[in-house]
């Protein structure tokens, strides 16, 4: 089935889908506001989106999962506290107390384990320390006419993030202004501990230990890196991804298009901002997507706004996870058919739900349209429904539809 041919006689076209997406995002933001994972506003927004997408699906439901949403970003202030402690232990260690410098190394290791475990690997390192809540995923399915031989899962995430204090105050580079000296301080403090343990030069040990104090303002700043009392609306990040995915279902339904052998699934994930917890729970709950013999791929859409920065992520989770090159090529070729040359690259910082799919053994990739600097609206109160770019949303819906039709025709 040729996508461009279906557009010629479509009852619902791209401009209609753009309007549907923008109106839907505005409605969710207006009715429910910020949506912290597991909070009432997030649950109500998911139920609202479920009722909407039901109209375009054969089956639609919401699955719940347990999550500790405050754990994910907690590694930042925990690292700050550990570094204050490590600095103090080195000051003591400079005065012939080697055990104190050993304690410093232990605290640095604790800080690093949180950073690596929670942020780089998205593991549940700190989750048991925080309150458990319940969130959910919204799932909708448009079945194939005949035997299901292929399956494409389209996804965005429903929850929104706590505000990044320094990005809001100082713009795109605000967080780096804090993080670069904090990371430098961690390395310097580790070197100081090593000197305290191995050197007999008292002046060197004292000088290096006192030099650590230069980094303490950065450690103090880590306690306010995110503002847990102020969550953002998340209109772009990532209601755009939710409504791009939902618009595909609407197009197929409104225009009475059903593939012979391809099933289309829309999965609106909770808990992405809590460390991909919703997408991880989804694949744990559905091992059949890997094991039932149906060729299955996952395409995530996240923060669809800045067309000039549109990119397909082949490497995810800050480059730690390899997505599927075939899915990247599928997206890239679809974009070219839609008149857009989209580069393939690696996400510089953070992750998308495609990483969870890849880790679960599902062929996956994601498409993002955001200035990776990051953009000033990223995780700030500026991410509102008034800050959408409808043209980029429409272009991405076009690419998403072309991707689905191409996958139906050729697979990967």
N, C-alpha and C positions, 0 to 999 in steps of 0.2 A: 504494500500500500504506500503510495507516494504522498508525503506530507504536504508538499507544495500544491498538489492537485486538490487535496481536501480543503486547503485554504480558500480556493477560488469560489467555492459554493458554501462556505461555512456560515451557519446561522450565527454562531458566536465566533468572532474573529479576534485578532490580537489586541485591537484597541478595546474591545469588550473585556478581554481578560486582564488587561492593564487596569481598567476601571474597577473590575472585581477585586483585584489584589489591593489596590490603593484604598478603596472603600473598606475592605476587610481589615486592613492594618489600622486605619483610622478608627474603626469601630472598636477593635480590641484595645487600642491605646486609650480611647475615650472612656470605655466602659470599665476597664480593669486596671489600667495604669501599669506601673512597674510590676514584674512578675517574678519575685524571688522563688527559686526552686522549692517546691513543697508547701508554699504558702497558699492561702485561700484564693488570691488573685490569679495565681498560676493555674490552679485547678479549675477555676471558673472559666478562664480563658480557653483552656483545653476543651472543656465541655461545650463552649460556644463554637469553637472551630470544628468539633466533632459533629455537632448538629448541622453545620454548614456543609461539610464534606459528605455527609450521609446521602445527600441528594444526588451526588454524582458517583456513587459507589454501589457495588453489589452487597458488600459487607463493610461495616465500619464499627469500631469499638475502641474503648480505652482500657489499657492494661496498666496496673499499678506496680510500683516497685519501691523498695525501701532505700533511703538515701540519707547521707549525713552532709547536707549542703554547705555547712560552714567550714568543713574540713579542708576543701581544696585550696583556697587562697590563704588559709591559716599558716601555710609554710612561710609566708613573708614576715609577719610579726614574730613568729617562733624563731626564725633565723636571726632577726634583730635582737631578740632576747639572748639567744645563744652567743651572739658576737659580743654583746656587752659583757657577758660572763667570761668569755674567752679572753677578752682584753684585760679584765680584772685579774684573771688567773696568771696571765703573763707578767703583769706588773709585780705580782707576788713571786712568780718564778724567777724573775731577774735577780732576786735576792736569795739565791742559793736554795730555793725550794723547788726541786725538779718535779715533785708530785703535782704542784700547781700547774706547771706547763704541760704535764701529761693530761691534766684535767682540761686545759685549754684545747688541746688536740681533740679530746673527746667531745667537747662542745661544738667545735668546728665540724666534726664528723656528723653530729646530730643535725646541725644546720644543713649540711650537704645532703644528708639522707632525705630530709623533707623536700628539699629543692629537686633532687633527682627523682625521688619516688613519686611525689605528688604531681610535680609540674612536667618533668621531662618524660616520665613513664606513665603518668596518670594512674598510679596504683593507689590502693586504699591504705596508705601508710598511716595517716592520722585520723581516719574516719572514726575509729572506736572512741576517740576522745571527745566527740561532739554529738549533739542531740540527733537522734534518728527521726526522720520525717517520711511522709509518703508522697511520692510524685507519680507521674504516669506518662505513658506514650499514647498518642492517638494514631490508630492504624486504619487505613481504608484500602479496599481491594476492588479492582475492576478485573473480572475474570476473563479468561480466553473463551472463545466460542467452542473450540474443540479441546483436544488434549493440550495440557500446558507443557510446553517444551522450553520456554524462556520466561524469565521473571526480572523485571526492573523495579528497584526500590528507589523512590525519590524522597528526599528528606530535607527538612529544616528543623530548627529547634525553637521551642515555645517560651523558654524561660529567659529572663534578662539578668544582667550582671550588676553587682555593686559598683558604684562609681569609683573610677580610678582618680584619686585626688589630684595628683600632680599633672596628669594629662589634661584635666579640666582647667587647672590653674595656669599651667605654663605651655599648653599646646602639645603638639606631636612629640616633641623631645622631652616633655616634662618628666616622664617616668625614667628615661635614661639618665637624666641629670642626677637622679637619686641612685639608680641601680648600678651605674658604672663605679662610683666611689664605694658603694657598699660591697660589690664583688671584689674590687681592688683591695679593700680593707680586709676582706676574708682571706685573700691570698697573703697579704702582708702579715696578718696576725698568725697565720700558719707558719710563715717563715720565721717570725719572732719566736714562736714556740720551739722551732727546730734549733735556732741559735741558742736559746736559753738552755736547751738540753745538751748541746754539743760543744759550745764555745766556753773558753775560760776567760775571755775578754770581758771584764765587768763593765767597762765603759760602753762597749758595743751593745751588750745586753740591755743596759739601762737606756741607751739612746733609742734602740729599736722599740723597747717596751713603751717609752714615752711617745714615740712616733705614732703608735696605734691610736692615740687620743684624737688625732686629726680626722679619723674616720667615724668617730662616735656620733656626729650630727647625722650622718647618713643612716647609721643604725637606728637612731631615734626616729628618723623619717619613715622607716619601714613599718612602724606601728600605725601610721596613717596612710599607708599605700592605697588601701581600699577603704571606702566609707560604708560600713555595714548598716548604717542608718539611712542611707540614701541609695536606693536601687534605681536604675535608669529605665526608660520606657522600652528600649530595645526595638524600636520600629524597624530600623535597618538590620540590627543584629539581635534576633534573626527572624522577625516576622516576615521580612521579604522572602527568606528561604522557604518558610511555611507556605506562603501564598503563591510563590512560583510553582511549588510542588502541587498544591491544591488546584492551581489553574490548569495544569495538565489534565487532571481528572475531570474538571468542568468542561474542557474542550472536547474530550472524548465523549462525555455523556451528552452534552448539548447538541453535538453534531452526529450523534448515533454511530460512533465509531467503536468497533470492538475487534480486536485482533484475533486471528484464527488460533494462534498458538502461544501468544504472549500475554502474560498476566502483569498488570501494572499495580504496584503497591505504593501508597503514600504513607510515610511514617513521620509524624511530627513528634520529635523527641523532647522529653523533659530532661532537665539536669545536665545540659551541655556545659553550662557555666559552672557546674559543680564538679567538672572533671569527666565529661562524656558519660555520666552515669546512666542516663536514659538509653542511649544507643547501645551501651554495653549490656544493660538489662534486656533490651530487645533481642539481641542475638543470643543471649543465654536462654531466653524463653522460647526461641524459635530455631533449634538446631536443624530443623527440616530444611531451612533455606540453604544450608550447606550440604545436607545429606540426602535430599530426595531425588537427586538426579536431574533436576531442572537447572538449566544454565541461568545463574542468578548474578546480577550485578547491583551495586549500590552507587547512587549519585547524590552527593550532598550539595546543597546550595546554602551559602552563608554570607550574609552582609552584602546584599546586591544593591550597590549605589553608584560607585565611581567607575564608570565604563572604561576610562583610560587605564585603570589599574586591574582590569579583569584578568584573572589568571586561573589556570587549571593546576591543582596541586598534585604533583606526582610523589613528592615527599611531604609527609604530614608530621604532626606532633613535633614541631620544631626540628624537622628533618630526621627524627628518630624512627619513623615508620615509612616503609615503602608502599605506596599505593600501586594499583595495577596499571601498567603502561597501556594495555589494550583499552581500558576504560578511558584513560586520558586521551588516546588517539580517537576514540569514538566521539568524545566531547569536542575535541579540536576540529575534527572533520565536519561535525554538525555545525559548529560555529562558522566555519568557512563557507558552508552552504548558505548560511544566514548573513553572509557579508561581513563577518567579524573574524579577524586573525587574532586568536587568543593564545598567548604564550603558555608554555608548560614550565612549572618551576617548583620551588620548595617553599613552604610556609616559614617565614623567618622566626616567628615567635608565636607559640600557642598551638592550637589544634582545631580540627573539625571532626564531625561525627564520622567522616569517611575513615579516619584512623581506627576507630572501634570496629568498623566493618572489616577493614584489612586484617586487624588482629584476630578477628573471628574466622578468618579464612574465606571471606567473601571478596570477590573482585570489586574494587571500589576506587573512586576518585571524587574530588570536590571541585566546585567552581565558585570562586569568590570574586567580588568586585569592590575592593576597598583599598585605599591608600595604605600600604603596609608600614608607614612611618612610625606609629599608626595615625590614622585620621583623628582630628581633634574631637569628633563626635564619638569615637570608639570608646565604649564603656564610660560615657559621660552623660550628663543630663541633656546634652545637645542631640542625642539620638532619639528624636521625636518624629511623629507623623508629619510634622511640618518640614522636616528635613529629608524627605524622600526625593528620589529622582525617578519619576514614573517611566521616563524613556529607557533607563537602564533595566528597570523591572520588565518592561515589554520586550526588550531585546533578549533578556535571559529566558523569558517564557518561550520565545521563539526558538532559542537554542535548545531548551529542555524538550520541547515538542519534537524538533528535528532529531534529537538524540534518541527519543523513545521510538520513533518510526524507523530510524536506521537500525536500532538494535533489533526491532521486530523482524526486519528484513534480513539482516546479515549476522546478528549476534556479535560476539567480539572475537 
